Amino acid sequence: MAKYAMVIDINKCSGCYNCQLACKDEHCGHDYPGYAAAQPMTGQFWMRLIERERGKYPKVKVAYIPVPCMQCQDAACIKAALNGAVYRRPDGIVIIDPIKAKGQKQIVSACPYRAIYWNEELQLPQKCTFCAHLLDDGWKEPRCVELCPTGAIMFGDLDDKNSDVAKAISSAKVLHPEYGLKDNVAYLNLPRKFVAGTVAYDDTDECAGEVTVTLSGDGKKTTTKTNNFGDFEFEGLADNVEYTVTIEAKGYQTQELKAKTMTDVYLGLITMVK
């Protein structure tokens, strides 16, 4: 028996919404008895895309985070359901029984990820099923994985050590470890804080390219060079840590600035003075 899981690489996600569209194409207007009733055309996003804007002008970045049902091993929705209306299959997929779950609105509020939706017309909680009906019919992956143009979504059997998902899972992280639900969906390259800035020479008013910039803090020291436009960036930093940024250029005074990563930090234009 397979043990299904999904790993999503945020660095590869371009925010194209193909995963969400593929999900709707498969489930809107289509009943799959025993698996799920039809997804409404509006109001439900079984593959929801979070757009996380980071930084401030002129240094702004956007990360896209696809969020399906996490198929939790310790699923809160199962505990909240009555009469076995939500259950976990041997392959790890969590299913909301479209008959038994009618009227059980408490199942929706039990999910801390808000990945379960209420169908007002059918009086039914609904969510992503990993396209279990297709997997049982011989498919190797859900529709969202099939239609992802960048390969950002990996899917497979954790018991198959040669599968991409099995290889990636050891370095992946769950979206909210504090929930303690043992998610079967994990992520690579979740956005962390960055510190960035732009360096220019005061006497020539030109961009300071190839200048040495060192970031110190959190017990680490990292060095980089500014690009041709004088820009530098340190990505993947810890939250709420005070870092020291040291900028050195031959013939100019060394600059030292502080940056605390309560948010992403853009230090602005830093001028090098002789």
C-alpha positions as CSV (number, residue, x, y, z in Angstrom):
1,M,0.0,0.0,0.0
2,A,1.3,3.4,-1.0
3,K,1.9,6.2,1.5
4,Y,1.1,9.4,-0.4
5,A,2.7,12.8,0.3
6,M,3.2,16.1,-1.5
7,V,6.2,18.4,-1.4
8,I,5.9,21.9,-2.8
9,D,9.0,23.9,-3.8
10,I,8.2,27.6,-3.3
11,N,11.2,28.7,-5.3
12,K,9.7,27.1,-8.4
13,C,6.1,28.4,-8.0
14,S,5.4,31.2,-10.4
15,G,1.9,32.0,-9.2
16,C,0.3,30.9,-12.4
17,Y,-2.7,29.4,-10.7
18,N,-2.7,26.4,-12.9
19,C,-3.0,24.1,-9.9
20,Q,-6.1,25.9,-8.7
21,L,-7.6,25.9,-12.2
22,A,-6.9,22.2,-12.7
23,C,-8.6,21.4,-9.4
24,K,-11.7,23.3,-10.4
25,D,-11.7,21.7,-13.8
26,E,-11.7,18.2,-12.2
27,H,-14.1,18.9,-9.4
28,C,-16.5,21.7,-10.3
29,G,-19.8,20.2,-11.6
30,H,-18.5,16.6,-11.1
31,D,-19.7,14.3,-8.3
32,Y,-17.4,11.4,-7.3
33,P,-19.6,9.2,-5.1
34,G,-17.7,8.0,-2.0
35,Y,-15.0,10.6,-2.5
36,A,-16.5,14.0,-2.8
37,A,-19.6,15.9,-4.0
38,A,-19.1,18.5,-6.7
39,Q,-17.1,21.6,-5.8
40,P,-19.0,24.8,-6.2
41,M,-17.9,27.1,-9.0
42,T,-17.2,30.0,-6.5
43,G,-16.2,30.3,-2.9
44,Q,-14.1,27.2,-2.5
45,F,-10.4,26.8,-3.3
46,W,-9.2,23.2,-2.6
47,M,-5.8,24.4,-3.8
48,R,-5.6,27.9,-2.4
49,L,-2.7,30.2,-3.4
50,I,-1.3,32.6,-0.8
51,E,0.5,35.6,-2.2
52,R,3.0,36.8,0.3
53,E,4.4,40.2,-0.4
54,R,7.8,40.9,1.1
55,G,10.0,44.0,1.6
56,K,9.2,47.6,0.6
57,Y,9.7,49.8,-2.5
58,P,12.0,49.6,-4.3
59,K,12.9,46.1,-3.0
60,V,9.7,44.1,-3.1
61,K,9.4,40.4,-3.6
62,V,6.4,38.1,-3.8
63,A,6.3,34.4,-2.8
64,Y,3.5,32.1,-3.8
65,I,2.4,29.4,-1.4
66,P,0.0,26.7,-2.7
67,V,-2.1,25.4,0.2
68,P,-4.2,22.2,-0.3
69,C,-5.6,20.0,2.5
70,M,-2.5,18.8,4.4
71,Q,-3.8,15.2,4.8
72,C,-2.7,15.4,8.4
73,Q,-1.7,12.2,10.2
74,D,-3.2,13.6,13.4
75,A,-6.1,15.4,11.6
76,A,-8.3,17.7,13.7
77,C,-11.2,17.2,11.3
78,I,-11.3,13.5,12.0
79,K,-11.6,14.2,15.7
80,A,-14.3,16.8,15.2
81,A,-16.5,14.6,13.0
82,L,-19.3,12.4,14.2
83,N,-20.1,8.8,13.1
84,G,-16.8,8.4,11.2
85,A,-17.8,11.1,8.7
86,V,-14.1,11.9,8.2
87,Y,-11.5,9.1,8.0
88,R,-8.0,8.4,6.8
89,R,-7.4,5.8,4.2
90,P,-4.5,3.3,4.5
91,D,-2.6,5.4,2.0
92,G,-2.8,8.5,4.2
93,I,-5.5,10.4,2.3
94,V,-8.1,12.0,4.5
95,I,-11.6,11.8,3.1
96,I,-14.8,13.6,4.1
97,D,-17.7,11.2,3.5
98,P,-20.1,13.2,1.3
99,I,-23.1,11.4,2.9
100,K,-22.2,11.0,6.5
101,A,-20.8,14.5,6.8
102,K,-24.0,16.3,5.8
103,G,-24.9,19.0,8.4
104,Q,-21.6,18.7,10.3
105,K,-20.4,22.3,10.1
106,Q,-18.1,21.8,13.0
107,I,-15.7,19.9,10.7
108,V,-15.0,23.2,8.9
109,S,-13.9,25.1,11.9
110,A,-11.8,22.2,13.2
111,C,-9.1,22.7,10.5
112,P,-6.5,25.3,11.6
113,Y,-5.3,25.6,8.0
114,R,-8.8,26.7,6.9
115,A,-8.6,24.1,4.1
116,I,-12.1,22.8,4.6
117,Y,-15.0,24.7,3.1
118,W,-18.8,24.7,3.7
119,N,-21.1,24.0,0.8
120,E,-24.2,25.9,1.9
121,E,-26.4,24.4,-0.8
122,L,-25.5,20.8,0.1
123,Q,-24.9,21.5,3.8
124,L,-21.6,19.7,3.4
125,P,-18.0,20.3,4.4
126,Q,-15.6,19.8,1.5
127,K,-11.9,19.8,0.7
128,C,-9.0,18.5,-1.4
129,T,-8.9,14.7,-1.8
130,F,-5.5,14.4,-3.5
131,C,-7.8,13.4,-6.5
132,A,-8.2,10.0,-4.8
133,H,-10.7,8.9,-7.4
134,L,-8.1,9.2,-10.1
135,L,-5.3,7.5,-8.0
136,D,-7.7,4.6,-7.4
137,D,-8.2,4.5,-11.2
138,G,-4.5,4.1,-11.9
139,W,-3.3,7.7,-12.1
140,K,0.1,8.5,-10.6
141,E,-0.6,12.0,-9.5
142,P,-3.5,14.5,-8.8
143,R,-4.5,17.0,-11.4
144,C,-2.8,20.0,-9.7
145,V,0.6,18.1,-10.0
146,E,-0.1,17.1,-13.6
147,L,-0.8,20.7,-14.7
148,C,2.0,22.5,-12.8
149,P,4.2,23.9,-15.6
150,T,7.3,24.5,-13.4
151,G,7.4,21.2,-11.5
152,A,6.9,23.0,-8.2
153,I,4.5,20.3,-6.9
154,M,5.9,16.9,-6.3
155,F,3.7,13.9,-5.4
156,G,4.4,10.3,-4.8
157,D,4.8,7.3,-2.5
158,L,7.0,7.9,0.6
159,D,7.6,4.1,0.7
160,D,9.2,4.3,-2.7
161,K,12.7,5.6,-1.8
162,N,13.4,6.5,-5.4
163,S,10.5,8.8,-5.8
164,D,11.1,12.5,-5.9
165,V,8.8,13.1,-3.0
166,A,10.6,10.6,-0.8
167,K,14.0,12.2,-1.7
168,A,12.7,15.7,-1.0
169,I,10.7,15.1,2.2
170,S,13.8,14.9,4.5
171,S,14.7,18.6,3.8
172,A,11.1,19.9,3.6
173,K,9.2,21.7,6.3
174,V,5.5,21.8,7.2
175,L,3.8,25.2,6.9
176,H,2.8,25.4,10.5
177,P,4.8,23.0,12.7
178,E,3.2,24.6,15.8
179,Y,-0.1,22.9,14.9
180,G,1.5,19.5,15.6
181,L,-0.8,17.7,13.0
182,K,2.0,15.7,11.3
183,D,1.1,17.1,7.8
184,N,1.6,14.9,4.7
185,V,2.2,18.1,2.7
186,A,5.5,19.8,3.2
187,Y,7.5,22.7,1.6
188,L,10.9,23.5,0.3
189,N,12.2,27.1,0.4
190,L,9.5,28.6,2.5
191,P,10.1,32.4,2.5
192,R,12.2,33.6,5.4
193,K,13.4,37.2,6.1
194,F,15.9,39.1,3.9
195,V,18.2,42.1,4.4
196,A,19.0,44.1,1.3
197,G,20.4,47.5,0.3
198,T,21.9,49.6,-2.5
199,V,25.4,51.0,-2.4
200,A,26.7,54.1,-4.3
201,Y,29.9,56.2,-4.2
202,D,29.3,59.7,-2.7
203,D,32.0,61.4,-4.7
204,T,31.1,60.1,-8.2
205,D,27.4,59.4,-7.6
206,E,27.8,56.1,-9.3
207,C,26.7,52.6,-8.4
208,A,29.2,50.8,-6.2
209,G,29.6,47.4,-7.9
210,E,31.8,44.6,-6.6
211,V,31.8,46.1,-3.1
212,T,32.3,43.6,-0.2
213,V,29.2,43.3,2.1
214,T,29.3,41.1,5.2
215,L,26.3,40.1,7.3
216,S,27.0,39.1,10.9
217,G,24.5,37.7,13.5
218,D,22.7,34.7,14.8
219,G,26.2,33.1,15.3
220,K,27.0,33.3,11.6
221,K,28.9,35.5,9.1
222,T,28.2,35.7,5.4
223,T,29.9,37.7,2.7
224,T,28.7,38.8,-0.7
225,K,29.5,41.3,-3.4
226,T,27.2,44.1,-4.8
227,N,26.1,43.7,-8.4
228,N,26.7,46.2,-11.2
229,F,23.8,48.3,-9.9
230,G,25.2,48.4,-6.3
231,D,22.5,46.0,-5.0
232,F,23.1,43.3,-2.4
233,E,20.8,40.8,-0.6
234,F,21.0,38.2,2.1
235,E,18.0,35.8,1.9
236,G,16.8,33.0,4.2
237,L,17.5,34.8,7.5
238,A,16.0,34.0,11.0
239,D,13.1,36.0,12.4
240,N,13.7,38.7,15.0
241,V,17.5,38.7,15.0
242,E,19.6,41.8,15.0
243,Y,22.2,41.6,12.2
244,T,25.2,43.8,11.5
245,V,25.9,44.8,7.9
246,T,29.4,45.9,7.1
247,I,30.3,47.4,3.7
248,E,33.9,47.8,2.6
249,A,35.4,49.4,-0.5
250,K,39.0,50.3,-1.1
251,G,39.7,54.0,-0.6
252,Y,36.3,54.6,1.2
253,Q,35.2,54.6,4.8
254,T,33.8,51.3,6.0
255,Q,30.0,51.5,6.7
256,E,28.3,49.5,9.4
257,L,24.5,49.3,9.8
258,K,22.1,47.4,12.0
259,A,19.1,45.5,10.7
260,K,16.6,43.6,12.9
261,T,14.5,41.0,11.0
262,M,11.1,41.7,12.6
263,T,10.2,42.2,8.9
264,D,12.1,42.0,5.7
265,V,14.6,44.8,5.7
266,Y,15.6,47.2,2.9
267,L,18.4,49.5,4.1
268,G,17.9,51.9,1.3
269,L,20.7,53.8,-0.5
270,I,24.0,53.6,1.4
271,T,26.7,56.1,0.2
272,M,30.4,55.3,0.5
273,V,32.4,58.4,1.6
274,K,36.2,58.8,1.1
